[in-house]
Amino acid sequence: MPQVCKVCQMGRKTVQKLEQDYVGGLSKSGIARQYGVSCNSVEYHLNNHLPAKVAKGAELQLTEDGFNLLQRIDKLLVRTERIFLRNYRKQNDRLALEALNSQRGSLELLAKISIELHKIKLLELEQKQHERFDVHIPLERLTKKEQELYFHLLMKLMGDSDDSNLSEYTDLEFSVNI
């Protein structure tokens, strides 16, 4: 029997508010305390019932916020370059060097942001790669010999096998229960 979602039982308006709180940044434990349910119930709901459009909306908002931040950093770089050029032409070396130092700080920040974005992209790619092989199969339906064959085939597909001889499994008779 499937698990009953305690969050969904709280009513549509409460569920919408809870989801808005989550998308707004409130932690799962904070949500659990605020709504009087367990952290497991909140996590179950968010993993299984959070509407895709809400999640997508949150993702778009985070992207927009990140883009706005990058625009602000870009404007700051342009301003500091103008300050540098103006003071360099006037031979005001101290102010020109301060403007260069400010540009360096902004560029370091952009580099850190870039590194974090690359880390996130790498994690997403690793997760997609993992999901390709994440198949939920009720192995208890297979005989011991069939399970061994399944394991050997998976290892071969994932490249972790040295092309071991699978001929010992040629005499297996398979039965399919649908």
Beta strands, then each sheet from edge to edge (+ up, - down):
end
